[in-house]
């Protein structure tokens, strides 16, 4: 299990962020995901798809679309792939926007070889 902080709002597809500012935010998120994944000591020791079960726990009760969250999550996804030494084209994402609000927001990622969530 990988526990990540909430996504930087500058990475949202709806944000009107200058490309250089967005690139800096993406690099920071990618690094966080890389080091958090390395610290978790998980690995992918199978061939084929890797299913990413992504639970988004928002920082407030505002409504959010899973497609926008998944797009904003891209830098995290890239950092996870870097840490695991795999091409992220193997990933099959399953985003879930949870009703539970967590202070500051939180993202929990579980990686499995099949579509079983758990």
Buried (B, 14 or more C-beta within 10 A) or exposed (E): EBEBBBBBEBBBEEBEBEEEEBEBBBEBBBEBBBEBBBEBEBEBEEEEBBBBBBBBBBBEEEEBEBEBBBBBBBBBBBBBBBBBEBEBEBBBBBBEBEEEBBEEBBBBBBBBEEEEEE
